Amino acid sequence: MSGEDLGGANGLATDAVLIAGPTASGKSALALSLAERTGGIIINADSMQVYRDLRVITARPTPDEEARVPHWLYGHVDACVNCSAGMWVGDAAKALEEARAQNRLPIFAGGSGLYFKALTRGLSAVPPIPSEVRDAVRARLERDGPEALHAVLAQRDPVTAERLKPRDRARIARALEVVEATGRSLTDWHRDGLPPLLPPGRVRAVFLAPDRETLYARIDARFGTMLAAGALEEVAALTERRLDPLLPAMKAHGVPALMRHLRGEMSLEQAAEIGRADTRHYAKRQFTWFRHQLPEFVWVRPEEAEAWVVASPQ
């Protein structure tokens, strides 16, 4: 099926639209408007919005918004699961196939650069890690600390270890799990990758680039809105599950600080300020990451993005 067939009578001559940008930049609103305009389907490309436990704290689309057009891959993974980029790509491939079968334009929206990079450039073919290997590495991490495991990794996979900071708990654990489960380093696996689902020539890829100060003000205001909408109660329910603190859902922006508040370690306002600061720092990293890693995304001011997507030539 050609790109011209996608999107119905008001569709765009493209295989897909990719909407990236920093948190709180207006990605969801743009995706919703385009989906309504084209009869398209919105597919999540945010690594935290996949978790069903985290609707409010991750600013997932509201139930009313989800009722207006189809939203896929939102809240479909339990927080006890480590939804890797590879897992997401598998789900995205099925979503893309279904969108094409329905003759509807797929609109990927999110802020996770690795997801978009996997979508357009492919991904390493690392096989699933057996639970017993993962559990053993996590136990060693808790017992010996990240620096000790970094030293082990430096012997087993020196190339990867050189790229990681000695206290980067999650990435050190992941790299050690891979080499212990497969006997091959992450560097080796990255050389033997899976092909991209959407090669760059047939997509319209936009990065929403709002004014920094305006964006940071929106981030600060949105955190208060999320608290008013039940974010603290959502985090309390997650806390009750007593999940592994290394799981991605347990590290979503705002979650660790709110958990500390619930344990009586700080006030709610202190926790909220940490959550706001963490989110602002993340937004800054998103700007930097996309600029260097995915330069093919066209940077557009949010208020001009829809006109650019609709008018942009192939």
CORMODA-V996887 format. One record per backbone hydrogen bond with DSSP energy under -1.0 kcal/mol. CO is the residue of the C=O (numbers start at 1). NH is the residue of the N-H. E is the energy in kcal/mol with one decimal. If there is no record, write none. Layout:
co	nh	e
CO	NH	E
CO	NH	E
This chain:
co	nh	e
2	5	-1.2
3	6	-1.6
8	11	-2.0
12	14	-2.4
16	204	-2.0
17	108	-2.6
18	206	-2.9
19	110	-2.2
20	208	-2.6
22	25	-1.3
26	30	-2.0
27	31	-2.7
28	32	-2.4
29	33	-2.2
30	34	-2.6
31	35	-2.6
32	36	-2.3
33	37	-1.9
34	38	-2.2
35	39	-1.9
35	40	-1.3
41	107	-3.1
42	72	-3.1
43	109	-2.1
45	112	-1.7
48	51	-1.5
49	75	-2.4
50	77	-2.5
51	54	-1.4
55	60	-2.4
56	59	-1.8
62	66	-2.6
63	67	-1.4
65	69	-1.1
70	42	-2.3
72	44	-2.6
77	52	-2.3
78	81	-2.0
81	83	-1.1
82	84	-1.3
84	88	-2.4
85	89	-2.6
86	90	-1.8
87	91	-2.0
88	92	-3.1
89	93	-2.4
90	94	-1.5
91	95	-2.2
92	96	-2.8
93	97	-2.1
94	98	-2.3
95	99	-2.6
96	100	-2.1
97	101	-2.1
98	102	-1.8
99	104	-2.6
100	103	-1.3
105	41	-2.7
106	17	-2.2
107	43	-2.7
108	19	-3.5
109	45	-2.7
111	113	-1.0
112	116	-1.6
113	117	-2.7
114	118	-2.5
115	119	-2.1
116	120	-2.2
117	121	-2.4
118	122	-1.3
119	197	-1.0
119	198	-2.7
123	194	-5.2
130	134	-2.2
131	135	-2.9
132	136	-1.8
133	137	-2.3
134	138	-2.5
135	139	-2.3
136	140	-2.1
137	141	-2.2
138	142	-2.2
139	143	-2.2
140	144	-3.3
141	145	-1.7
145	149	-1.5
146	150	-2.5
147	151	-1.8
148	152	-1.6
149	153	-2.8
150	154	-2.2
152	156	-2.1
153	157	-4.0
157	161	-2.5
158	162	-2.0
165	168	-2.2
167	169	-1.9
168	172	-2.5
169	173	-2.4
170	174	-2.3
171	175	-2.5
172	176	-2.4
173	177	-2.6
174	178	-2.1
175	179	-2.0
176	180	-2.3
177	181	-2.4
178	182	-2.5
179	183	-1.7
185	189	-2.1
186	190	-2.5
194	123	-1.2
199	202	-1.7
200	203	-1.4
202	15	-2.6
204	18	-3.1
205	298	-2.4
206	20	-3.0
207	300	-2.4
211	215	-2.5
212	216	-2.8
213	217	-2.0
214	218	-1.9
215	219	-2.5
216	220	-2.3
217	221	-2.3
218	222	-2.7
219	223	-1.8
220	224	-1.2
221	225	-1.8
222	226	-2.6
223	227	-2.0
224	228	-2.1
225	229	-1.4
226	231	-2.2
227	230	-1.3
230	234	-2.1
231	235	-2.4
232	236	-2.3
233	237	-2.1
234	238	-1.8
235	239	-2.6
236	240	-1.9
238	241	-1.2
239	242	-1.8
244	247	-2.0
247	250	-1.1
248	251	-1.8
252	255	-2.2
254	258	-2.0
255	259	-2.3
256	260	-1.9
257	261	-2.0
258	262	-2.3
259	263	-1.4
260	265	-2.7
261	264	-1.9
267	271	-2.2
268	272	-2.7
269	273	-2.3
270	274	-2.0
271	275	-2.5
272	276	-2.7
273	277	-2.6
274	278	-2.9
275	279	-1.9
276	280	-2.3
277	281	-2.5
278	282	-2.1
279	283	-2.4
280	284	-2.0
281	285	-2.0
282	286	-2.3
283	287	-1.9
284	288	-1.8
285	289	-3.1
286	290	-2.4
287	291	-1.9
288	292	-1.8
289	293	-3.3
290	294	-1.5
294	297	-1.7
298	207	-2.9
300	209	-2.7
301	304	-2.1
304	308	-1.8
305	309	-2.7
306	310	-2.5
307	311	-2.1
308	312	-2.2
